[in-house]
């Protein structure tokens, strides 16, 4: 009985510590005045976020280019009212969101083949750059350049999801 209690306690403790990795992003969509929010990946449109309002949101659990929007994460810094105050199972496509890099001092950053500092550098740059997030794991974010020419992993400490200021 003690063994069963210990095993159950450890299982519950480990599940309590499990948390989906999230990422703060901003709307960066030039396809029109709104970015569509859907009830499932490629599902029905349930809301629209204005593309001119510097909207930021937290996203997690990426699947095939779609990110789930965290509940109550939609934030408009210029005083606009959030539409997704109680969002449940809402999704946005990565072609509508972006992050910027935090190499404000001109540091050279690398997009790597694997999510590791030892991963092969696929692309490097030293100017602040906008990137589309694709995936996230263990402190690394897989991104694509806006022009779609370069894809790779970057440490999350080098990206910023704030649309109106830097992340210092």
KEFI-579695 format. One record per atom (N, C-alpha, C): residue in one letter; x, y, z negated. Coordinates in steps of 0.2 Angstrom, whole numbers, padded with zeros to 4 digits, always signed. Atoms other than C-alpha are relative to their C-alpha. Layout:
// residues N
AXYZ;...
//
This chain:
// residues 168
X+0004-0006+0000;X+0000+0000+0000;X+0004+0006+0000;X-0004-0006+0000;X+0014+0012-0004;X+0003+0001+0007;X-0003+0000-0007;X+0022+0008+0013;X-0005+0004+0005;X+0005-0003-0005;X+0006+0012+0022;X-0001+0008-0002;X+0001-0007+0002;X+0004+0028+0012;X+0006+0005+0003;X-0006-0003-0002;X+0022+0033+0016;X+0000+0001+0008;X+0000+0000-0007;X+0020+0029+0035;X-0005+0006+0002;X+0006-0005-0002;X+0003+0039+0036;X+0002+0007-0002;X-0002-0007+0002;X+0011+0054+0026;X+0005+0003+0005;X-0005-0002-0005;X+0026+0055+0038;X-0003+0001+0007;X+0004-0002-0006;X+0014+0054+0053;X-0003+0006+0000;X+0004-0007+0001;X+0003+0068+0047;X+0005+0006+0000;X-0004-0005+0001;X+0018+0078+0042;X+0004+0002+0007;X-0003-0001-0006;X+0026+0076+0059;X-0004+0003+0005;X+0005-0003-0004;X+0010+0080+0068;X-0001+0008-0001;X+0001-0007+0002;X+0008+0096+0058;X+0006+0005+0003;X-0005-0004-0003;X+0025+0102+0064;X+0001+0000+0007;X+0000-0001-0007;X+0021+0099+0082;X-0004+0005+0002;X+0003-0005-0002;X+0017+0114+0091;X+0002+0001+0007;X-0002-0001-0007;X+0016+0118+0110;X+0004+0006+0000;X-0004-0006-0002;X+0029+0130+0116;X-0004+0005+0004;X+0003-0005-0003;X+0022+0146+0121;X+0005+0006+0003;X-0004-0005-0003;X+0028+0161+0131;X-0004+0006+0001;X+0003-0006-0001;X+0023+0179+0132;X+0002+0002+0007;X-0001-0002-0007;X+0021+0185+0150;X-0005+0006+0001;X+0004-0006-0002;X+0013+0200+0159;X-0003-0001+0007;X+0003+0001-0007;X+0002+0201+0174;X+0004+0004+0005;X-0004-0003-0006;X+0012+0204+0190;X-0003-0003+0006;X+0004+0003-0005;X+0000+0201+0204;X-0002+0006+0005;X+0001-0005-0005;X+0000+0211+0220;X-0006-0002+0005;X+0005+0003-0005;X-0014+0201+0229;X-0007+0004-0001;X+0006-0003+0001;X-0028+0213+0223;X-0001+0004-0007;X+0000-0004+0006;X-0035+0223+0209;X-0001-0004-0007;X+0001+0004+0005;X-0038+0208+0198;X+0004-0007+0000;X-0002+0007+0000;X-0030+0191+0193;X-0005-0004-0003;X+0005+0005+0002;X-0042+0177+0191;X+0002-0004-0006;X+0000+0005+0006;X-0044+0167+0175;X-0005-0005+0001;X+0004+0005-0001;X-0051+0150+0177;X-0001-0005-0006;X+0002+0004+0006;X-0059+0137+0166;X+0004-0007+0000;X-0004+0006-0001;X-0047+0123+0172;X+0005+0002+0006;X-0004-0001-0006;X-0032+0122+0184;X-0004+0000+0006;X+0003-0001-0007;X-0039+0128+0201;X-0008-0001-0001;X+0007+0000+0002;X-0056+0128+0192;X-0004+0006+0002;X+0005-0005-0001;X-0071+0140+0192;X+0003+0007-0003;X-0003-0007+0003;X-0066+0159+0189;X-0005+0002-0005;X+0004-0002+0006;X-0072+0164+0172;X+0001+0007-0003;X-0002-0007+0002;X-0064+0181+0170;X+0005+0002+0005;X-0005-0003-0005;X-0053+0193+0179;X+0004+0005-0004;X-0004-0005+0003;X-0039+0203+0172;X+0003+0006+0005;X-0002-0005-0005;X-0036+0220+0180;X+0008+0000+0000;X-0008+0000-0001;X-0018+0221+0188;X+0003+0006-0002;X-0003-0006+0001;X-0016+0239+0184;X+0000+0002-0007;X+0000-0001+0007;X-0017+0238+0165;X+0005-0002-0005;X-0006+0003+0004;X+0000+0231+0159;X-0002-0005-0004;X+0002+0006+0005;X-0009+0216+0152;X+0005-0005-0001;X-0004+0005+0002;X+0001+0204+0142;X-0004-0006-0003;X+0003+0005+0003;X-0004+0187+0136;X+0005-0006-0002;X-0004+0006+0002;X+0003+0171+0128;X-0003-0006+0004;X+0002+0006-0004;X+0003+0155+0139;X+0004-0006-0003;X-0004+0006+0002;X+0008+0137+0136;X-0003-0006+0004;X+0002+0007-0003;X+0006+0119+0142;X-0001+0001+0008;X+0001+0000-0008;X+0010+0122+0161;X-0001-0006+0003;X+0001+0006-0004;X+0004+0110+0173;X-0001+0002+0008;X+0000-0001-0007;X+0007+0111+0192;X-0002+0007+0002;X+0000-0007-0001;X+0009+0130+0192;X-0005+0004-0004;X+0005-0003+0004;X-0005+0133+0180;X+0002+0000-0007;X-0001-0001+0007;X-0003+0140+0162;X-0006+0001-0004;X+0006-0001+0005;X-0016+0138+0148;X+0001+0007-0004;X-0001-0006+0004;X-0019+0155+0140;X-0002-0001-0007;X+0001+0001+0007;X-0018+0155+0121;X-0006+0004-0002;X+0005-0004+0002;X-0033+0160+0112;X+0002+0006-0003;X+0000-0007+0003;X-0035+0178+0107;X+0007+0003+0002;X-0007-0002-0001;X-0018+0182+0116;X+0000+0006+0005;X+0000-0005-0005;X-0024+0195+0129;X+0001+0007-0003;X-0002-0007+0003;X-0016+0212+0125;X+0001+0005+0005;X-0001-0005-0004;X-0017+0228+0134;X+0002+0006-0004;X-0003-0005+0004;X-0005+0241+0127;X-0003+0007+0001;X+0002-0007-0001;X-0013+0257+0134;X-0007+0001-0002;X+0006-0001+0003;X-0029+0255+0124;X-0006-0004+0004;X+0005+0004-0003;X-0039+0244+0136;X-0003-0006-0004;X+0003+0006+0004;X-0051+0231+0128;X+0002-0007+0003;X-0001+0007-0003;X-0046+0213+0130;X-0007-0004+0002;X+0006+0004-0002;X-0058+0202+0140;X+0000-0007-0003;X-0001+0007+0002;X-0051+0185+0133;X+0000+0000-0008;X+0000+0000+0008;X-0054+0188+0114;X-0001-0006-0003;X+0001+0007+0003;X-0060+0171+0111;X+0001-0005+0006;X-0001+0004-0005;X-0053+0162+0126;X+0001-0007-0002;X-0001+0007+0001;X-0055+0143+0126;X+0001-0003+0006;X-0001+0004-0006;X-0047+0132+0139;X+0000+0005+0007;X-0001-0004-0006;X-0043+0147+0151;X+0007-0001+0003;X-0007+0001-0004;X-0029+0146+0164;X+0001+0005+0005;X-0003-0005-0005;X-0019+0157+0175;X+0005-0003+0004;X-0005+0003-0005;X-0008+0153+0190;X+0006+0004-0001;X-0006-0004+0001;X+0010+0157+0188;X+0002+0005+0006;X-0001-0005-0005;X+0009+0167+0204;X-0003+0007-0002;X+0003-0006+0003;X+0000+0180+0194;X+0003+0003-0006;X-0004-0002+0007;X+0012+0182+0179;X+0007+0000+0001;X-0007+0000-0001;X+0030+0186+0177;X+0003+0002-0007;X-0004-0002+0005;X+0043+0189+0164;X+0006+0004+0003;X-0006-0004-0002;X+0058+0201+0165;X+0006-0003-0004;X-0006+0002+0004;X+0076+0197+0160;X+0003+0005-0005;X-0003-0005+0005;X+0085+0205+0145;X+0007+0001+0001;X-0007-0002+0000;X+0102+0208+0152;X+0001+0007+0002;X+0000-0007+0000;X+0100+0226+0149;X+0007+0004+0001;X-0007-0002-0001;X+0119+0228+0148;X+0004-0002+0006;X-0003+0003-0007;X+0122+0220+0165;X+0004-0006-0001;X-0002+0007+0001;X+0126+0203+0158;X-0001-0004+0005;X+0001+0005-0006;X+0128+0189+0171;X-0004-0005-0003;X+0004+0005+0002;X+0114+0177+0169;X+0000-0005+0005;X+0000+0006-0005;X+0112+0160+0177;X-0006-0004+0000;X+0005+0004-0001;X+0098+0150+0183;X+0003-0007+0001;X-0003+0006+0000;X+0103+0132+0179;X-0004-0006+0003;X+0004+0006-0003;X+0098+0115+0187;X-0004-0004-0005;X+0003+0004+0006;X+0094+0107+0170;X-0001+0005-0006;X+0001-0004+0006;X+0088+0115+0154;X+0006-0001-0005;X-0005+0001+0004;X+0105+0115+0146;X+0006+0005+0002;X-0006-0004-0002;X+0120+0127+0145;X+0005-0003+0004;X-0005+0003-0004;X+0130+0114+0153;X-0003-0002+0007;X+0003+0002-0007;X+0118+0112+0168;X+0004+0004+0005;X-0003-0003-0006;X+0125+0117+0185;X-0004+0007+0001;X+0002-0007-0002;X+0123+0136+0189;X-0003+0000+0007;X+0003+0000-0007;X+0111+0137+0204;X+0000+0007+0003;X+0001-0007-0002;X+0110+0156+0205;X+0002+0004-0006;X-0002-0005+0006;X+0118+0171+0195;X-0002+0007+0002;X+0002-0007-0002;X+0113+0189+0194;X+0002+0004-0006;X-0002-0004+0005;X+0118+0204+0183;X-0004+0006-0001;X+0005-0006+0000;X+0104+0216+0186;X-0007-0003-0003;X+0006+0002+0003;X+0087+0215+0176;X-0004-0002+0006;X+0003+0003-0006;X+0076+0204+0187;X-0007-0003-0003;X+0007+0003+0001;X+0057+0199+0187;X+0000-0008+0002;X+0000+0007-0002;X+0054+0180+0187;X-0007-0003-0002;X+0006+0003+0001;X+0039+0169+0188;X+0001-0007-0004;X-0001+0006+0004;X+0038+0156+0174;X-0003-0007+0003;X+0002+0006-0002;X+0036+0138+0179;X-0002-0006-0005;X+0000+0005+0005;X+0039+0127+0164;X+0004+0002-0006;X-0003-0002+0006;X+0045+0128+0146;X+0002-0007-0004;X-0002+0006+0005;X+0055+0115+0135;X+0006+0002-0004;X-0005+0000+0005;X+0066+0116+0120;X+0004+0007+0001;X-0004-0006+0000;X+0071+0135+0121;X+0002+0002+0007;X-0002-0002-0007;X+0073+0135+0140;X-0007+0001+0004;X+0005-0002-0004;X+0061+0142+0153;X+0002-0001+0008;X-0001+0001-0007;X+0060+0136+0171;X-0003+0005+0004;X+0003-0006-0004;X+0058+0151+0183;X+0002+0000+0007;X-0001-0001-0007;X+0057+0156+0201;X+0001+0007+0001;X+0000-0007-0002;X+0063+0173+0208;X-0006+0002+0004;X+0006-0002-0004;X+0049+0183+0215;X+0000-0001+0007;X+0000+0001-0007;X+0055+0181+0232;X+0000-0008+0002;X+0001+0007+0000;X+0054+0162+0229;X+0006-0004+0003;X-0006+0003-0003;X+0072+0159+0235;X+0004-0004-0005;X-0004+0004+0005;X+0079+0153+0218;X-0004-0002-0005;X+0003+0003+0005;X+0073+0142+0205;X+0005-0003-0005;X-0004+0003+0005;X+0081+0136+0189;X-0002+0001-0007;X+0002-0001+0007;X+0081+0136+0170;X+0004+0005-0003;X-0004-0006+0003;X+0086+0151+0159;X-0002-0001-0008;X+0001+0000+0007;X+0087+0152+0140;X-0006+0005-0002;X+0005-0005+0001;X+0071+0160+0133;X+0002+0006-0004;X-0002-0006+0003;X+0081+0172+0123;X+0002+0006+0005;X-0002-0005-0005;X+0086+0181+0139;X-0006+0002+0004;X+0005-0003-0004;X+0068+0184+0145;X-0005+0004-0005;X+0004-0005+0003;X+0055+0197+0140;X-0007+0000+0003;X+0007+0000-0003;X+0036+0196+0142;X-0004+0007-0001;X+0003-0007+0001;X+0033+0215+0138;X+0000+0004+0006;X+0001-0003-0007;X+0026+0224+0153;X+0002+0008-0001;X+0000-0007+0000;X+0029+0242+0146;X+0007+0002-0003;X-0006-0002+0003;X+0046+0242+0137;X+0005-0006-0001;X-0004+0005+0000;X+0061+0231+0134;X-0001-0004-0007;X+0001+0004+0006;X+0062+0217+0121;X+0006+0000-0005;X-0005+0000+0005;X+0076+0223+0110;X-0002+0000-0007;
//
